[in-house]
């Protein structure tokens, strides 16, 4: 798994930190051969890259600090 997206068939429980719990579990189910529709997750690194490129990370920090 590299980059901003990860396909379910690339994921396992070891990818929880980068793909989230639901993504990692869907990967496990896919690898077990259970009927999971094809899909992908946006990785944590991909999300951070998107908010940085969109220039909203500082806005998010400000809103969080106000809350």
PyMOL commands that set and color helices and strands:
alter all, ss='L'
color gray80, all
select helices_A, chain A and resi 8-10+13-31+44-53+57-66
alter helices_A, ss='H'
color red, helices_A
select strands_A, chain A and resi 5-7+40-42
alter strands_A, ss='S'
color yellow, strands_A
deselect
rebuild
show_as cartoon
